[in-house]
């Protein structure tokens, strides 16, 4: 059993008071390992909330540096971080919130050569990326490795998310392959309301914590979408399909694919 210090009991007291969490649930959180892929709009709130919750080991993958245009929505980065590697900027804020956690940084692009090695060390994966090629890569790597993950995508005023566990619908069950080049505008072309990154990232963090503790109903076989202009949320029931090229009865994809395509996060 985890040996809580008095300071930790105080820090996590609001979790411990929850009947569905308690000491045992907080112990699970402290022993958990979560990987956040992308230290941008979605990865920022996800990383902050996971660190605050006390997730024992948090990995964060991102090859970019902080740009001034990021600050409108990527709340883990500050003005004086411009030019700094996003993973290092994020790590500083996460440890400032909670020195209990261990933060592993990967200042690299995720691709077919390293994806399986990186995700292998983690219990739950969070897709906070902003392009289709990596989203399909994350899906395929997690399905191959039997890893649960949370998908998230934002564009303009809309967002969408679902959670995959082995045996439930994956990204390719819903979207077989990336769209043709130019079919979906990038965030830099179409824009994105900064606050929706926080809305969706917070949902993803909650899904990760629910999975770790083992409570509630996860967003499996359900695609949650919302439009912040009308503040309407919709749940679309999905299902694992036998014809899925990666998780179906007769999968046709047996290796990770690096799609060469510039695109942004998925629009409803």
C-alpha positions as CSV (number, residue, x, y, z in Angstrom):
1,X,0.0,0.0,0.0
2,X,1.2,3.5,-0.8
3,X,2.7,5.4,2.2
4,X,1.0,8.8,2.0
5,X,2.7,11.7,3.6
6,X,0.6,14.2,5.6
7,X,1.2,16.7,2.8
8,X,-0.1,14.3,0.2
9,X,-3.2,13.5,2.3
10,X,-3.9,17.3,2.3
11,X,-3.0,17.8,-1.4
12,X,-5.3,15.0,-2.6
13,X,-8.0,15.4,0.1
14,X,-10.8,16.3,-2.3
15,X,-10.1,13.0,-4.2
16,X,-9.8,11.0,-1.0
17,X,-13.2,12.4,0.2
18,X,-14.9,11.1,-2.9
19,X,-16.6,7.7,-2.2
20,X,-15.7,6.4,-5.6
21,X,-12.1,7.4,-5.3
22,X,-10.8,7.3,-1.7
23,X,-7.4,6.3,-0.6
24,X,-7.3,3.3,-2.9
25,X,-8.3,5.3,-6.0
26,X,-5.7,8.0,-5.2
27,X,-3.1,5.2,-4.8
28,X,-4.0,4.0,-8.3
29,X,-3.5,7.5,-9.7
30,X,-0.1,7.8,-8.0
31,X,1.0,4.5,-9.5
32,X,-0.3,5.2,-13.0
33,X,1.6,6.1,-16.2
34,X,-0.1,8.2,-18.8
35,X,1.4,9.4,-22.1
36,X,0.2,12.7,-23.6
37,X,1.0,13.1,-27.3
38,X,1.0,16.7,-28.2
39,X,1.8,19.7,-25.8
40,X,-0.5,22.1,-27.6
41,X,-4.2,23.1,-27.2
42,X,-5.4,19.7,-25.9
43,X,-2.2,18.5,-24.3
44,X,-2.0,21.7,-22.2
45,X,-5.1,21.2,-20.1
46,X,-4.7,17.4,-20.1
47,X,-1.1,17.7,-18.7
48,X,-2.1,20.3,-16.1
49,X,-5.0,18.3,-14.7
50,X,-3.1,15.0,-14.7
51,X,-0.2,16.5,-12.8
52,X,-2.6,18.2,-10.4
53,X,-4.3,14.8,-9.8
54,X,-1.0,13.2,-9.0
55,X,-0.6,10.8,-11.9
56,X,2.7,9.2,-11.0
57,X,4.4,9.3,-14.4
58,X,3.4,11.5,-17.2
59,X,5.1,11.3,-20.6
60,X,4.7,14.1,-23.0
61,X,5.7,14.0,-26.7
62,X,6.1,17.0,-28.9
63,X,8.8,18.2,-31.4
64,X,7.8,21.8,-31.6
65,X,8.8,25.0,-29.8
66,X,6.5,27.5,-28.3
67,X,5.2,30.2,-30.7
68,X,3.4,33.4,-29.9
69,X,0.3,32.2,-31.8
70,X,0.1,29.2,-29.5
71,X,-0.6,31.2,-26.4
72,X,-4.3,32.0,-27.3
73,X,-5.2,28.4,-26.4
74,X,-2.1,26.4,-25.1
75,X,-2.5,27.5,-21.5
76,X,0.5,25.5,-20.2
77,X,2.9,27.9,-22.0
78,X,3.5,31.5,-21.1
79,X,4.9,34.5,-23.0
80,X,8.4,34.1,-21.7
81,X,8.4,30.5,-23.0
82,X,8.3,31.6,-26.7
83,X,11.1,29.8,-28.4
84,X,11.4,27.1,-25.8
85,X,10.8,23.4,-26.5
86,X,7.1,22.7,-25.7
87,X,7.9,19.6,-23.7
88,X,10.3,21.5,-21.4
89,X,7.9,24.4,-21.0
90,X,5.1,21.9,-20.1
91,X,7.3,20.0,-17.7
92,X,8.2,23.1,-15.8
93,X,4.5,24.0,-15.2
94,X,3.5,20.4,-14.3
95,X,6.3,20.1,-11.7
96,X,5.4,23.6,-10.4
97,X,1.8,22.4,-9.8
98,X,2.9,19.1,-8.3
99,X,6.5,18.0,-7.5
100,X,5.1,14.5,-6.7
101,X,4.9,13.6,-10.3
102,X,7.6,12.3,-12.7
103,X,7.5,13.9,-16.1
104,X,9.2,12.1,-19.0
105,X,9.8,14.3,-22.1
106,X,10.2,13.2,-25.7
107,X,11.3,16.2,-27.8
108,X,10.7,14.3,-31.1
109,X,8.1,13.6,-33.8
110,X,6.1,10.5,-33.2
111,X,6.4,8.2,-36.2
112,X,6.4,4.6,-37.2
113,X,10.0,4.1,-36.0
114,X,9.4,5.1,-32.4
115,X,5.6,5.0,-31.7
116,X,5.4,1.4,-30.3
117,X,8.6,1.9,-28.2
118,X,7.3,5.1,-26.6
119,X,3.7,4.0,-25.8
120,X,4.9,0.6,-24.5
121,X,5.8,2.1,-21.1
122,X,2.4,3.7,-20.4
123,X,-1.0,2.5,-19.1
124,X,-3.1,5.0,-21.0
125,X,-2.5,7.2,-24.1
126,X,-4.0,10.6,-24.9
127,X,-4.0,11.9,-28.4
128,X,-3.7,15.6,-28.3
129,X,-2.3,16.0,-31.8
130,X,-3.5,18.4,-34.5
131,X,-3.0,16.3,-37.7
132,X,-4.6,13.3,-39.3
133,X,-1.4,11.3,-40.1
134,X,-0.4,11.1,-36.4
135,X,-3.9,10.5,-35.3
136,X,-4.1,7.4,-37.5
137,X,-0.6,6.4,-36.3
138,X,-1.6,6.7,-32.7
139,X,-4.7,4.6,-33.3
140,X,-2.9,1.9,-35.1
141,X,0.0,1.7,-32.6
142,X,-2.4,1.5,-29.6
143,X,-4.5,-1.2,-31.3
144,X,-1.4,-3.2,-32.1
145,X,-0.1,-2.8,-28.6
146,X,-3.4,-3.3,-26.9
147,X,-3.3,0.1,-25.3
148,X,-6.3,2.2,-24.3
149,X,-6.4,5.7,-25.5
150,X,-8.4,8.9,-25.7
151,X,-8.9,10.6,-29.1
152,X,-9.5,14.3,-29.3
153,X,-9.9,16.8,-32.2
154,X,-10.9,20.5,-32.4
155,X,-11.5,23.0,-35.2
156,X,-13.2,26.4,-35.3
157,X,-15.9,26.1,-32.6
158,X,-16.3,22.3,-32.5
159,X,-14.7,19.4,-30.8
160,X,-15.0,15.6,-30.7
161,X,-13.6,12.8,-28.6
162,X,-14.0,9.1,-27.8
163,X,-12.1,6.5,-25.7
164,X,-10.8,3.2,-27.1
165,X,-10.3,0.1,-25.1
166,X,-9.2,-3.2,-26.6
167,X,-12.2,-4.8,-28.1
168,X,-14.2,-1.5,-28.6
169,X,-14.5,0.8,-31.7
170,X,-11.2,2.4,-32.8
171,X,-10.6,5.4,-34.9
172,X,-10.5,3.4,-38.1
173,X,-13.9,1.8,-37.3
174,X,-15.3,5.3,-37.7
175,X,-12.9,6.9,-40.2
176,X,-11.2,4.3,-42.4
177,X,-8.3,6.4,-43.6
178,X,-7.1,10.1,-43.7
179,X,-9.1,12.5,-45.9
180,X,-7.6,13.6,-49.2
181,X,-5.1,16.5,-49.0
182,X,-6.9,19.8,-48.7
183,X,-10.3,18.3,-47.8
184,X,-10.2,19.7,-44.3
185,X,-8.6,23.1,-43.5
186,X,-5.8,23.4,-41.0
187,X,-6.3,25.3,-37.7
188,X,-4.0,28.0,-39.1
189,X,-6.3,28.4,-42.1
190,X,-9.7,28.1,-40.4
191,X,-8.9,29.1,-36.8
192,X,-10.0,27.7,-33.5
193,X,-11.7,29.2,-30.4
194,X,-9.1,28.9,-27.7
195,X,-11.5,27.9,-24.9
196,X,-12.7,24.8,-26.7
197,X,-9.3,23.3,-26.3
198,X,-9.8,23.5,-22.6
199,X,-13.3,22.1,-22.8
200,X,-12.1,19.0,-24.8
201,X,-8.8,18.5,-23.0
202,X,-10.5,18.5,-19.7
203,X,-12.9,15.7,-20.9
204,X,-9.9,13.7,-22.0
205,X,-8.1,14.1,-18.7
206,X,-11.3,13.0,-16.9
207,X,-11.5,9.9,-19.1
208,X,-7.9,9.0,-18.2
209,X,-8.5,9.4,-14.5
210,X,-11.8,7.3,-14.7
211,X,-9.9,4.6,-16.5
212,X,-7.1,4.6,-13.9
213,X,-9.5,4.5,-10.9
214,X,-11.9,2.1,-12.6
215,X,-15.1,4.2,-12.2
216,X,-18.0,5.4,-14.3
217,X,-18.7,4.8,-18.0
218,X,-16.0,5.7,-20.5
219,X,-16.7,7.1,-23.9
220,X,-16.2,3.7,-25.6
221,X,-18.3,3.0,-28.7
222,X,-19.5,6.6,-28.4
223,X,-18.3,9.7,-30.3
224,X,-19.0,12.8,-28.2
225,X,-19.2,16.0,-30.3
226,X,-20.0,19.6,-29.3
227,X,-20.5,23.0,-30.9
228,X,-19.5,25.8,-28.6
229,X,-21.5,28.4,-30.6
230,X,-24.7,26.7,-29.6
231,X,-23.3,24.8,-26.6
232,X,-24.9,21.6,-27.8
233,X,-23.4,18.3,-27.1
234,X,-24.3,15.1,-29.1
235,X,-23.3,11.5,-28.6
236,X,-23.1,9.3,-31.6
237,X,-23.2,5.5,-30.9
238,X,-20.5,3.6,-32.8
239,X,-19.3,0.0,-32.8
240,X,-16.3,-2.1,-33.5
241,X,-16.6,-3.3,-37.1
242,X,-15.4,-6.7,-38.4
243,X,-14.3,-4.9,-41.6
244,X,-12.0,-2.5,-39.8
245,X,-8.5,-2.7,-41.4
246,X,-6.7,-2.6,-38.1
247,X,-8.9,-4.2,-35.4
248,X,-11.3,-6.2,-37.6
249,X,-11.7,-10.0,-38.0
250,X,-9.2,-10.0,-40.9
251,X,-7.0,-6.9,-40.5
252,X,-5.1,-5.7,-43.6
253,X,-2.8,-3.3,-41.8
254,X,0.1,-5.2,-40.2
255,X,2.6,-2.3,-39.8
256,X,2.5,1.4,-38.8
257,X,2.1,3.9,-41.7
258,X,3.6,7.4,-41.9
259,X,1.0,9.2,-44.1
260,X,2.4,12.2,-45.9
261,X,-0.3,14.7,-45.5
262,X,-0.8,18.1,-44.0
263,X,-4.1,18.4,-42.2
264,X,-5.6,19.6,-39.0
265,X,-7.8,18.0,-36.4
266,X,-11.0,16.4,-37.3
267,X,-14.1,18.4,-37.9
268,X,-17.5,16.9,-37.2
